[in-house]
Amino acid sequence: MSSFASLKVFTLSLIVSVCSITYASTPESSSSLPDAPSPQTSTSPAATPHDSNVAPKQTKRILFIVPNFRSVSADEKLPPMSARQKFKLVLDDSFDYSAFIEVGILAGVSDAHKSEPAFGHGAAAYGRYYWHGFADTVDGNLMTEFIVPVAAHEDPRYYTLGHGGVLKRATYSITRLAVTRTDHGNPTANLAEIVGNGAASGIANLYYPRADRDWTKTGQRWALQVGIDGLSNLVKEFWPDINDHLFHDKY
């Protein structure tokens, strides 16, 4: 799991850097809005995504290969999710074609670098890297998007701030590791992130090599996954901007 996690950190770091540089090169919005701004009502014609006062929208996938189903566009208000909808979110994030591509890429890089010596090298090793990475993905999504959110009545979605300077938005995205919303929109401690990832790290002990099953390795997996989710939040926060300004909403 450590090899996949390290590669994810590197990949997400690159995306964050590109997003931050691109966003910083555009005029900053003068808006100072709360975390969950309400949509403005107006009798004027509907604004387009390129209007200066409208934040770019989230997409279901980032660059076609990274699942992004639980991101909510800035200024968008949605009703609470039912347990069934939370489970569907797990299925989307885990079994969408983009999830298989992402795991496949990471498995190939891990195999090439022989990140887990116990897996060997070559076609058989690639299969081991792949199914371990896929199991990590499903475990994590199941715990953080369904089981803990249903039990704790939390909303597992990431609500994009979308307005303000880079520092403000980056700070907001990182703090979502500790703070989330209840099903009714009130702020609450993010048990899904902390407890859910801890449980997923423990479950991984069932299928990782014996050398990776002690308390230290389990704790490292948990801490690393939380860190990855922090980088993921940064990517989600700035992805609409990079897609709009650099790719012109192509993705």
GIMO-V773315 format. One record per residue. N is the residue number from 1. D_CENTER is the distance of its C-alpha to the mean C-alpha in Angstrom with 1 decimal. Layout:
# GIMO-V773315
N,D_CENTER ; N,D_CENTER
This chain:
# GIMO-V773315
1,17.2 ; 2,17.7 ; 3,18.2 ; 4,15.0 ; 5,13.1 ; 6,15.3 ; 7,14.7 ; 8,10.9 ; 9,11.7 ; 10,14.3 ; 11,12.5 ; 12,9.7 ; 13,12.7 ; 14,14.6 ; 15,12.3 ; 16,12.1 ; 17,15.9 ; 18,16.7 ; 19,14.8 ; 20,16.6 ; 21,19.9 ; 22,19.9 ; 23,19.1 ; 24,21.7 ; 25,24.3 ; 26,24.3 ; 27,26.1 ; 28,24.2 ; 29,24.4 ; 30,27.0 ; 31,25.3 ; 32,24.5 ; 33,22.8 ; 34,21.5 ; 35,17.9 ; 36,18.6 ; 37,21.3 ; 38,23.4 ; 39,24.0 ; 40,27.4 ; 41,30.2 ; 42,32.6 ; 43,35.5 ; 44,34.9 ; 45,33.5 ; 46,29.8 ; 47,27.9 ; 48,26.2 ; 49,22.8 ; 50,24.7 ; 51,26.6 ; 52,26.3 ; 53,25.5 ; 54,22.8 ; 55,19.2 ; 56,17.7 ; 57,15.8 ; 58,12.3 ; 59,12.5 ; 60,11.5 ; 61,10.6 ; 62,10.3 ; 63,13.7 ; 64,14.3 ; 65,12.7 ; 66,8.9 ; 67,7.9 ; 68,6.7 ; 69,8.9 ; 70,7.8 ; 71,7.9 ; 72,11.5 ; 73,13.8 ; 74,15.7 ; 75,19.0 ; 76,18.1 ; 77,19.4 ; 78,18.7 ; 79,20.7 ; 80,19.5 ; 81,17.9 ; 82,20.3 ; 83,19.8 ; 84,20.3 ; 85,17.5 ; 86,15.0 ; 87,16.3 ; 88,16.0 ; 89,12.3 ; 90,12.2 ; 91,14.5 ; 92,12.8 ; 93,9.5 ; 94,11.9 ; 95,15.0 ; 96,14.4 ; 97,16.2 ; 98,13.2 ; 99,11.9 ; 100,15.5 ; 101,15.7 ; 102,12.8 ; 103,14.3 ; 104,17.7 ; 105,17.1 ; 106,15.9 ; 107,18.9 ; 108,21.3 ; 109,20.5 ; 110,20.7 ; 111,24.0 ; 112,25.4 ; 113,24.9 ; 114,26.1 ; 115,23.4 ; 116,24.5 ; 117,28.4 ; 118,28.9 ; 119,27.3 ; 120,29.9 ; 121,29.6 ; 122,30.0 ; 123,29.3 ; 124,29.3 ; 125,27.1 ; 126,24.5 ; 127,24.6 ; 128,24.0 ; 129,21.0 ; 130,19.6 ; 131,20.2 ; 132,19.0 ; 133,15.7 ; 134,15.5 ; 135,16.6 ; 136,14.0 ; 137,11.3 ; 138,13.4 ; 139,14.4 ; 140,11.1 ; 141,10.0 ; 142,13.6 ; 143,13.9 ; 144,10.9 ; 145,11.0 ; 146,14.7 ; 147,17.2 ; 148,16.5 ; 149,15.5 ; 150,18.7 ; 151,20.8 ; 152,19.8 ; 153,19.7 ; 154,16.2 ; 155,14.0 ; 156,10.5 ; 157,9.4 ; 158,8.0 ; 159,11.3 ; 160,11.6 ; 161,14.7 ; 162,15.8 ; 163,19.2 ; 164,20.9 ; 165,20.9 ; 166,18.3 ; 167,19.0 ; 168,18.7 ; 169,15.4 ; 170,14.0 ; 171,15.6 ; 172,14.3 ; 173,10.6 ; 174,11.5 ; 175,13.6 ; 176,11.1 ; 177,10.8 ; 178,14.4 ; 179,14.9 ; 180,13.7 ; 181,16.0 ; 182,18.4 ; 183,19.1 ; 184,21.7 ; 185,19.7 ; 186,21.0 ; 187,19.2 ; 188,18.9 ; 189,17.8 ; 190,14.3 ; 191,15.9 ; 192,13.1 ; 193,11.0 ; 194,14.3 ; 195,16.5 ; 196,14.1 ; 197,12.8 ; 198,16.5 ; 199,17.7 ; 200,15.6 ; 201,16.9 ; 202,20.3 ; 203,20.1 ; 204,19.5 ; 205,23.0 ; 206,24.4 ; 207,23.8 ; 208,23.4 ; 209,26.6 ; 210,28.8 ; 211,28.4 ; 212,24.7 ; 213,25.4 ; 214,26.9 ; 215,25.6 ; 216,24.9 ; 217,22.7 ; 218,20.9 ; 219,20.3 ; 220,19.1 ; 221,16.5 ; 222,15.4 ; 223,15.4 ; 224,13.7 ; 225,10.7 ; 226,10.5 ; 227,10.9 ; 228,8.2 ; 229,5.7 ; 230,8.0 ; 231,7.8 ; 232,4.2 ; 233,5.5 ; 234,8.5 ; 235,7.6 ; 236,6.5 ; 237,9.7 ; 238,11.9 ; 239,11.1 ; 240,13.6 ; 241,16.1 ; 242,16.0 ; 243,16.3 ; 244,19.1 ; 245,21.0 ; 246,20.8 ; 247,20.4 ; 248,22.1 ; 249,19.6 ; 250,20.3 ; 251,16.8
